[in-house]
């Protein structure tokens, strides 16, 4: 018997423009869950912020976060599958940014916890605003020098910078060796560059999750290239 996994993006797809779920969406997904439909989501968000904006729905299945770098338990936040950079790869990506005067947010597992490191003095206004919006979930880690930026097991880089030329130069250097996603934030319009290990994407993680759940078919909903 064919079993289908339905997988939705969050921002720009399941969420409204104010980053909330409508009551209608919550009711529909609740009815689907009651009928045993396999429904989950795939997002660029972390598990912490994803769980916060999806509090109105019951997602009992694992979820895909950080653009496919992690599959996590939706209830506990426990990591079920992940792809990390090697130390050499992380250094290569970080250097591509710093050589152009940019300091990205660096996401890593440190002491068994997901953290992101930032250097306030080298953050753009848009990047500082992003950090401020994430200060209440325990992941923010302010550092005082570049030497501490690559602590832990790194899995994701994100840089928000108003001048897109520098971001595109980094993308040009790294694409082909790593997964690079350039876009504009759907809420602020600020240019973003995200860099993940080679082969990491929502698509590759979706195939892993489909296998984990024993599904034979995959139906996806989303609004952007990632």
Backbone as CSV, one residue per row, in Angstrom:
resi,resn,N_x,N_y,N_z,CA_x,CA_y,CA_z,C_x,C_y,C_z
1,UNK,0.839,-1.192,0.000,0.000,0.000,0.000,0.878,1.248,0.000
2,UNK,0.552,2.206,-0.882,1.345,3.422,-0.990,1.142,4.324,0.218
3,UNK,2.263,4.808,0.768,2.216,5.698,1.923,2.900,7.007,1.537
4,UNK,2.209,8.125,1.699,2.713,9.421,1.237,3.137,10.303,2.409
5,UNK,4.310,10.944,2.259,4.768,11.955,3.205,4.490,13.327,2.600
6,UNK,3.719,14.140,3.309,3.441,15.520,2.896,4.359,16.447,3.694
7,UNK,5.128,17.243,2.974,6.173,18.044,3.601,6.008,19.506,3.175
8,UNK,5.857,20.410,4.151,5.632,21.821,3.832,6.759,22.706,4.353
9,UNK,7.085,23.721,3.577,7.936,24.808,4.057,7.138,25.603,5.103
10,UNK,7.820,26.411,5.913,7.126,27.243,6.898,6.966,28.685,6.406
11,UNK,8.056,29.456,6.428,7.982,30.869,6.066,7.620,31.037,4.591
12,UNK,6.578,31.814,4.360,6.136,32.059,2.997,5.231,30.978,2.443
13,UNK,4.980,29.933,3.239,4.121,28.837,2.770,3.066,28.495,3.821
14,UNK,3.459,27.838,4.886,2.487,27.469,5.922,2.177,28.657,6.839
15,UNK,3.179,29.511,7.079,2.989,30.670,7.946,2.443,31.860,7.164
16,UNK,1.689,32.692,7.854,1.205,33.937,7.259,2.320,34.985,7.281
17,UNK,2.054,36.162,6.702,3.083,37.205,6.621,3.502,37.737,7.978
18,UNK,2.671,37.502,9.017,3.055,37.919,10.367,3.737,36.790,11.131
19,UNK,4.128,35.730,10.416,4.877,34.588,10.967,4.036,33.763,11.933
20,UNK,2.740,33.731,11.746,1.863,32.914,12.580,1.052,31.963,11.705
21,UNK,0.473,30.952,12.351,-0.417,30.020,11.684,-1.854,30.494,11.838
22,UNK,-2.637,30.393,10.783,-4.050,30.750,10.904,-4.798,29.655,11.647
23,UNK,-5.925,30.005,12.221,-6.763,29.021,12.909,-7.223,27.950,11.927
24,UNK,-7.486,28.359,10.697,-7.913,27.408,9.659,-6.819,26.374,9.394
25,UNK,-5.581,26.833,9.252,-4.465,25.917,9.018,-4.338,24.920,10.164
26,UNK,-4.448,25.423,11.377,-4.334,24.534,12.548,-5.425,23.472,12.551
27,UNK,-6.659,23.880,12.202,-7.760,22.911,12.182,-7.538,21.850,11.113
28,UNK,-7.140,22.266,9.930,-6.951,21.317,8.829,-5.847,20.325,9.154
29,UNK,-4.713,20.811,9.641,-3.602,19.905,9.945,-3.977,18.984,11.104
30,UNK,-4.762,19.491,12.049,-5.230,18.648,13.148,-6.091,17.506,12.636
31,UNK,-6.980,17.804,11.674,-7.830,16.750,11.108,-6.997,15.737,10.326
32,UNK,-5.993,16.209,9.608,-5.120,15.295,8.868,-4.395,14.351,9.826
33,UNK,-3.896,14.907,10.934,-3.192,14.084,11.917,-4.113,13.011,12.498
34,UNK,-5.358,13.386,12.764,-6.326,12.425,13.302,-6.581,11.281,12.333
35,UNK,-6.465,11.560,11.030,-6.695,10.538,10.013,-5.435,9.728,9.706
36,UNK,-4.348,10.036,10.381,-3.119,9.274,10.179,-2.284,9.719,9.003
37,UNK,-2.569,10.910,8.465,-1.777,11.428,7.342,-0.380,11.793,7.833
38,UNK,0.628,11.427,7.061,2.019,11.751,7.408,2.319,13.180,6.957
39,UNK,2.292,14.109,7.895,2.552,15.512,7.581,3.691,16.027,8.447
40,UNK,4.638,16.726,7.805,5.737,17.331,8.544,6.166,18.599,7.813
41,UNK,7.256,19.213,8.270,7.728,20.427,7.607,9.245,20.403,7.432
42,UNK,9.688,21.214,6.483,11.116,21.398,6.206,11.372,22.895,6.156
43,UNK,12.318,23.360,6.953,12.507,24.796,7.102,13.981,25.163,7.227
44,UNK,14.288,26.419,6.920,15.636,26.933,7.164,15.813,27.295,8.638
45,UNK,14.707,27.353,9.367,14.772,27.702,10.787,15.455,26.604,11.605
46,UNK,15.851,26.966,12.816,16.334,25.976,13.778,15.126,25.251,14.375
47,UNK,15.375,24.147,15.074,14.282,23.432,15.713,13.638,24.306,16.784
48,UNK,14.444,25.162,17.448,13.913,26.011,18.510,12.901,27.020,17.965
49,UNK,13.266,27.752,16.907,12.332,28.759,16.393,11.197,28.107,15.605
50,UNK,11.457,26.956,14.990,10.391,26.262,14.263,9.303,25.784,15.227
51,UNK,9.708,25.226,16.344,8.721,24.761,17.318,7.902,25.926,17.876
52,UNK,8.534,27.073,18.004,7.840,28.243,18.542,6.723,28.709,17.606
53,UNK,7.015,28.776,16.297,6.013,29.306,15.361,4.988,28.256,14.937
54,UNK,5.193,26.995,15.309,4.230,25.948,14.942,3.504,25.382,16.165
55,UNK,3.446,26.146,17.227,2.817,25.664,18.465,1.347,25.310,18.284
56,UNK,0.701,25.886,17.281,-0.727,25.634,17.103,-1.065,24.344,16.388
57,UNK,-0.061,23.616,15.903,-0.345,22.374,15.184,0.364,21.206,15.852
58,UNK,-0.170,20.023,15.616,0.431,18.807,16.160,1.230,18.117,15.049
59,UNK,2.541,18.179,15.155,3.404,17.482,14.203,4.151,16.409,14.996
60,UNK,3.692,15.187,14.888,4.285,14.107,15.675,5.482,13.474,14.985
61,UNK,5.644,13.755,13.689,6.745,13.172,12.928,8.018,13.994,13.094
62,UNK,9.169,13.419,12.768,10.404,14.213,12.737,10.277,15.350,11.728
63,UNK,11.067,16.412,11.937,11.016,17.582,11.067,12.413,17.898,10.537
64,UNK,12.455,18.589,9.402,13.721,18.970,8.768,13.988,20.436,9.077
65,UNK,15.167,20.729,9.620,15.519,22.098,9.979,16.878,22.471,9.388
66,UNK,17.214,23.745,9.486,18.471,24.282,8.940,18.686,23.855,7.490
67,UNK,17.612,23.991,6.700,17.692,23.706,5.258,18.170,22.296,4.932
68,UNK,17.943,21.372,5.834,18.284,19.979,5.560,19.531,19.484,6.245
69,UNK,20.184,20.309,7.056,21.369,19.855,7.777,21.001,18.925,8.935
70,UNK,19.749,19.049,9.436,19.311,18.245,10.576,17.899,17.708,10.346
71,UNK,17.664,16.517,10.836,16.319,15.998,11.044,16.181,15.828,12.549
72,UNK,15.128,16.408,13.109,14.993,16.427,14.562,13.644,15.890,15.007
73,UNK,13.597,15.396,16.239,12.348,14.987,16.859,11.541,16.249,17.137
74,UNK,10.329,16.324,16.627,9.545,17.552,16.749,9.118,17.838,18.188
75,UNK,9.027,16.811,19.004,8.573,17.001,20.384,9.720,17.350,21.330
76,UNK,10.834,16.632,21.208,11.946,16.814,22.150,13.064,17.691,21.624
77,UNK,13.135,17.869,20.295,14.234,18.615,19.704,15.481,17.784,19.488
78,UNK,15.430,16.513,19.875,16.600,15.636,19.744,16.982,15.459,18.273
79,UNK,18.277,15.499,18.004,18.778,15.298,16.648,18.712,13.813,16.290
80,UNK,18.077,13.515,15.158,17.945,12.135,14.693,18.902,11.833,13.540
81,UNK,19.292,12.874,12.820,20.193,12.725,11.658,20.800,14.088,11.389
82,UNK,22.078,14.125,10.983,22.699,15.420,10.716,23.867,15.273,9.752
83,UNK,24.244,16.395,9.138,25.423,16.485,8.296,26.239,17.681,8.769
84,UNK,27.528,17.457,9.075,28.396,18.496,9.624,29.551,18.801,8.686
85,UNK,30.146,19.973,8.844,31.391,20.290,8.153,32.558,19.608,8.864
86,UNK,33.585,19.218,8.115,34.852,18.850,8.754,35.501,20.148,9.221
87,UNK,36.514,20.043,10.086,37.194,21.240,10.574,37.824,22.018,9.426
88,UNK,38.373,21.288,8.450,39.012,21.941,7.303,37.980,22.649,6.430
89,UNK,36.834,22.027,6.244,35.775,22.643,5.442,35.246,23.907,6.115
90,UNK,35.032,23.829,7.418,34.534,24.994,8.150,35.501,26.164,8.037
91,UNK,36.788,25.875,8.139,37.789,26.935,8.016,37.788,27.546,6.622
92,UNK,37.629,26.735,5.600,37.605,27.237,4.225,36.418,28.168,4.001
93,UNK,35.257,27.779,4.510,34.065,28.616,4.354,34.228,29.921,5.127
94,UNK,34.678,29.824,6.360,34.835,31.014,7.195,35.826,31.987,6.574
95,UNK,36.916,31.461,6.041,37.934,32.314,5.418,37.395,33.035,4.190
96,UNK,36.524,32.355,3.433,35.936,32.995,2.247,35.139,34.237,2.642
97,UNK,34.505,34.199,3.795,33.780,35.374,4.283,34.744,36.431,4.823
98,UNK,35.627,36.035,5.735,36.468,37.026,6.410,37.438,37.719,5.461
99,UNK,37.872,37.037,4.408,38.761,37.667,3.438,38.084,38.816,2.694
100,UNK,36.767,38.858,2.765,36.003,39.938,2.122,35.397,40.877,3.154
101,UNK,35.902,40.802,4.367,35.453,41.701,5.414,34.136,41.334,6.066
102,UNK,33.656,40.130,5.837,32.388,39.675,6.393,32.614,38.674,7.520
103,UNK,31.790,38.744,8.529,31.823,37.747,9.610,30.431,37.141,9.723
104,UNK,30.268,35.902,9.302,28.938,35.279,9.321,28.540,34.809,10.716
105,UNK,27.283,34.465,10.856,26.836,33.722,12.031,27.277,32.284,11.811
106,UNK,27.876,31.669,12.835,28.394,30.311,12.707,27.609,29.398,13.649
107,UNK,26.923,28.418,13.071,26.095,27.495,13.850,26.872,26.206,14.091
108,UNK,26.897,25.766,15.353,27.664,24.568,15.707,27.055,23.887,16.922
109,UNK,27.354,22.612,17.043,27.017,21.892,18.268,28.182,22.101,19.232
110,UNK,27.899,22.724,20.361,28.923,23.016,21.361,28.442,22.467,22.700
111,UNK,29.193,21.546,23.271,28.777,20.939,24.527,27.460,20.215,24.424
112,UNK,27.199,19.641,23.240,25.961,18.898,23.039,24.739,19.755,22.776
113,UNK,24.945,21.074,22.618,23.824,21.988,22.386,24.040,22.763,21.096
114,UNK,22.962,23.056,20.358,23.098,23.905,19.172,23.288,25.360,19.596
115,UNK,24.327,25.992,19.077,24.593,27.399,19.375,24.917,28.138,18.082
116,UNK,24.758,29.452,18.068,25.304,30.225,16.962,26.161,31.351,17.528
117,UNK,27.339,31.503,16.955,28.307,32.477,17.439,28.262,33.727,16.575
118,UNK,28.380,34.874,17.222,28.365,36.141,16.501,29.328,37.122,17.161
119,UNK,29.880,38.011,16.360,30.799,39.045,16.816,30.095,40.383,16.597
120,UNK,29.586,40.965,17.665,28.726,42.143,17.554,29.352,43.263,16.727
121,UNK,30.622,43.532,16.964,31.276,44.647,16.282,31.361,44.455,14.775
122,UNK,31.229,43.210,14.311,31.354,42.931,12.879,30.029,42.494,12.252
123,UNK,28.928,42.711,12.952,27.605,42.382,12.413,27.037,43.588,11.662
124,UNK,26.376,43.325,10.549,25.636,44.381,9.861,24.390,44.714,10.676
125,UNK,23.728,45.809,10.339,22.513,46.179,11.056,21.460,45.075,10.943
126,UNK,21.344,44.494,9.743,20.359,43.421,9.548,20.727,42.187,10.351
127,UNK,22.017,41.904,10.440,22.454,40.730,11.197,22.253,40.946,12.694
128,UNK,22.495,42.173,13.165,22.247,42.467,14.584,20.764,42.320,14.918
129,UNK,19.908,42.748,14.000,18.464,42.614,14.236,18.060,41.151,14.299
130,UNK,18.654,40.331,13.441,18.355,38.897,13.462,18.788,38.288,14.792
131,UNK,20.003,38.604,15.226,20.500,38.075,16.500,19.577,38.486,17.642
132,UNK,19.155,39.749,17.650,18.273,40.242,18.717,16.961,39.468,18.759
133,UNK,16.488,39.027,17.596,15.215,38.289,17.539,15.348,36.857,18.027
134,UNK,16.597,36.395,18.234,16.830,35.009,18.654,17.449,34.917,20.052
135,UNK,17.458,36.008,20.795,18.154,36.033,22.079,17.451,35.241,23.185
136,UNK,16.190,34.892,22.987,15.445,34.254,24.073,15.417,32.731,24.005
137,UNK,16.133,32.125,23.031,16.045,30.666,22.940,17.332,29.953,23.386
138,UNK,18.288,30.684,23.935,19.467,30.069,24.522,20.558,29.656,23.567
139,UNK,20.419,29.973,22.275,21.442,29.542,21.316,22.500,30.604,21.036
140,UNK,22.158,31.876,21.245,23.076,32.961,20.908,24.338,32.896,21.768
141,UNK,25.479,33.056,21.117,26.781,32.969,21.799,27.665,34.110,21.291
142,UNK,27.763,35.146,22.069,28.593,36.279,21.660,30.063,35.947,21.871
143,UNK,30.883,36.215,20.878,32.316,35.968,20.969,33.047,37.298,20.890
144,UNK,34.277,37.327,21.401,35.044,38.570,21.428,36.113,38.637,20.357
145,UNK,36.353,37.498,19.679,37.369,37.489,18.617,37.030,36.407,17.601
146,UNK,37.629,36.524,16.413,37.395,35.539,15.362,37.916,34.161,15.747
147,UNK,38.869,34.113,16.654,39.483,32.835,17.023,38.477,31.851,17.605
148,UNK,37.399,32.344,18.206,36.412,31.465,18.849,35.250,31.108,17.927
149,UNK,35.241,31.634,16.712,34.070,31.494,15.845,33.791,30.058,15.433
150,UNK,34.837,29.245,15.301,34.655,27.886,14.790,34.694,26.829,15.889
151,UNK,34.419,27.215,17.113,34.354,26.240,18.206,33.248,25.231,17.932
152,UNK,33.432,23.999,18.395,32.401,22.975,18.275,32.357,22.340,16.898
153,UNK,31.283,21.611,16.648,31.077,20.926,15.363,30.160,21.802,14.504
154,UNK,30.751,22.467,13.508,30.041,23.459,12.706,29.179,22.771,11.647
155,UNK,27.961,23.294,11.450,27.082,22.697,10.444,26.407,23.712,9.523
156,UNK,26.569,25.019,9.789,25.793,25.997,9.015,26.392,27.381,9.194
157,UNK,26.482,28.134,8.094,26.905,29.539,8.129,25.789,30.387,7.527
158,UNK,25.545,31.539,8.109,24.579,32.472,7.537,25.128,33.885,7.673
159,UNK,25.087,34.631,6.583,25.558,36.007,6.623,24.489,36.909,6.019
160,UNK,24.122,37.946,6.752,23.128,38.915,6.305,23.857,40.241,6.145
161,UNK,23.904,40.752,4.936,24.697,41.947,4.669,24.005,42.782,3.598
162,UNK,23.912,44.073,3.849,23.154,44.945,2.948,23.773,45.044,1.553
163,UNK,25.108,44.950,1.463,25.796,45.034,0.179,25.926,43.635,-0.408
164,UNK,25.113,43.337,-1.416,25.054,41.971,-1.912,26.281,41.551,-2.705
165,UNK,27.068,42.503,-3.207,28.232,42.160,-4.019,29.213,41.256,-3.297
166,UNK,29.486,41.565,-2.031,30.420,40.752,-1.255,29.868,39.347,-1.026
167,UNK,28.569,39.248,-0.756,27.953,37.937,-0.549,28.029,37.092,-1.821
168,UNK,27.781,37.722,-2.955,27.818,36.985,-4.214,29.236,36.537,-4.548
169,UNK,30.236,37.314,-4.143,31.627,36.906,-4.360,31.960,35.666,-3.532
170,UNK,31.473,35.629,-2.302,31.680,34.443,-1.460,30.984,33.235,-2.084
171,UNK,29.764,33.435,-2.526,29.011,32.349,-3.160,29.756,31.800,-4.367
172,UNK,30.276,32.679,-5.189,30.996,32.258,-6.395,32.214,31.408,-6.039
173,UNK,32.920,31.787,-4.962,34.101,31.027,-4.552,33.740,29.648,-4.013
174,UNK,32.632,29.553,-3.294,32.320,28.319,-2.567,31.407,27.345,-3.299
175,UNK,30.554,27.853,-4.210,29.605,26.946,-4.843,30.343,25.913,-5.689
176,UNK,29.823,24.700,-5.672,30.499,23.584,-6.307,31.168,22.696,-5.279
177,UNK,31.683,23.325,-4.220,32.276,22.563,-3.108,31.304,22.409,-1.944
178,UNK,30.406,23.381,-1.811,29.437,23.378,-0.708,28.063,23.776,-1.247
179,UNK,27.044,23.575,-0.429,25.704,24.017,-0.793,25.565,25.481,-0.405
180,UNK,25.347,26.347,-1.379,25.240,27.790,-1.140,23.864,28.283,-1.586
181,UNK,23.189,29.001,-0.721,21.872,29.537,-1.034,21.881,31.046,-0.826
182,UNK,21.646,31.782,-1.903,21.548,33.239,-1.810,20.097,33.640,-2.038
183,UNK,19.573,34.489,-1.179,18.181,34.930,-1.313,18.000,36.229,-0.548
184,UNK,16.804,36.771,-0.635,16.451,37.940,0.175,15.399,37.538,1.193
185,UNK,15.557,37.997,2.405,14.622,37.669,3.471,13.216,38.103,3.071
186,UNK,12.245,37.207,3.225,10.892,37.524,2.774,10.207,38.558,3.663
187,UNK,10.745,38.778,4.872,10.145,39.761,5.764,10.822,41.127,5.670
188,UNK,12.168,41.155,5.534,12.906,42.424,5.558,13.504,42.808,4.208
189,UNK,13.656,41.837,3.311,14.285,42.112,2.025,15.798,42.108,2.073
190,UNK,16.388,41.858,3.233,17.847,41.876,3.367,18.480,40.682,2.651
191,UNK,19.614,40.895,1.958,20.299,39.783,1.281,20.891,38.795,2.288
192,UNK,20.722,37.517,2.000,21.226,36.427,2.849,22.096,35.499,2.010
193,UNK,23.159,35.004,2.615,23.893,33.890,2.028,24.019,32.810,3.085
194,UNK,23.565,31.622,2.753,23.660,30.470,3.651,24.588,29.442,3.015
195,UNK,25.454,28.848,3.817,26.392,27.839,3.315,26.301,26.605,4.207
196,UNK,26.134,25.448,3.556,26.002,24.177,4.260,26.927,23.145,3.635
197,UNK,27.141,22.022,4.300,28.006,20.980,3.713,27.490,20.520,2.356
198,UNK,28.383,20.026,1.543,28.017,19.522,0.214,26.941,18.450,0.335
199,UNK,25.966,18.520,-0.543,24.903,17.517,-0.552,23.768,17.797,0.404
200,UNK,23.904,18.827,1.241,22.839,19.156,2.184,21.801,20.034,1.500
201,UNK,20.557,19.661,1.617,19.444,20.449,1.105,18.169,19.919,1.731
202,UNK,17.106,20.675,1.595,15.816,20.159,2.045,15.453,18.897,1.252
203,UNK,15.822,18.886,-0.020,15.488,17.744,-0.874,16.179,16.470,-0.406
204,UNK,17.486,16.568,-0.123,18.205,15.361,0.309,17.698,14.890,1.664
205,UNK,17.414,15.826,2.566,16.873,15.436,3.874,15.471,14.866,3.742
206,UNK,14.700,15.378,2.786,13.348,14.856,2.561,13.399,13.392,2.142
207,UNK,14.374,13.056,1.317,14.504,11.646,0.903,14.899,10.758,2.086
208,UNK,15.768,11.286,2.952,16.143,10.528,4.154,14.930,10.320,5.048
209,UNK,14.158,11.388,5.269,12.978,11.287,6.133,11.946,10.345,5.546
210,UNK,11.764,10.392,4.241,10.824,9.474,3.587,11.204,8.027,3.873
211,UNK,12.503,7.729,3.781,12.968,6.363,4.072,12.777,6.024,5.545
212,UNK,13.072,6.973,6.426,12.917,6.741,7.867,11.485,6.360,8.215
213,UNK,10.526,6.968,7.522,9.114,6.756,7.831,8.478,5.635,7.012
214,UNK,9.255,5.063,6.100,8.724,3.984,5.280,7.708,4.446,4.256
215,UNK,7.827,5.693,3.816,6.897,6.228,2.815,7.415,5.932,1.409
216,UNK,6.500,5.810,0.474,6.876,5.524,-0.911,6.709,6.742,-1.815
217,UNK,5.978,7.747,-1.335,5.714,8.931,-2.149,5.939,10.183,-1.314
218,UNK,6.375,11.260,-1.981,6.684,12.512,-1.310,5.995,13.662,-2.025
219,UNK,5.226,14.454,-1.291,4.556,15.635,-1.840,5.031,16.850,-1.050
220,UNK,5.591,17.841,-1.769,6.188,19.001,-1.090,5.506,20.303,-1.473
221,UNK,5.524,21.256,-0.533,4.961,22.585,-0.745,6.004,23.619,-0.307
222,UNK,6.256,24.623,-1.153,7.211,25.650,-0.781,7.127,26.844,-1.713
223,UNK,7.879,27.899,-1.362,7.766,29.152,-2.117,9.097,29.634,-2.681
224,UNK,10.214,28.963,-2.365,11.522,29.484,-2.774,12.429,28.343,-3.223
225,UNK,13.615,28.740,-3.723,14.506,27.756,-4.337,14.971,26.692,-3.346
226,UNK,15.128,27.063,-2.055,15.605,26.067,-1.085,14.558,24.996,-0.806
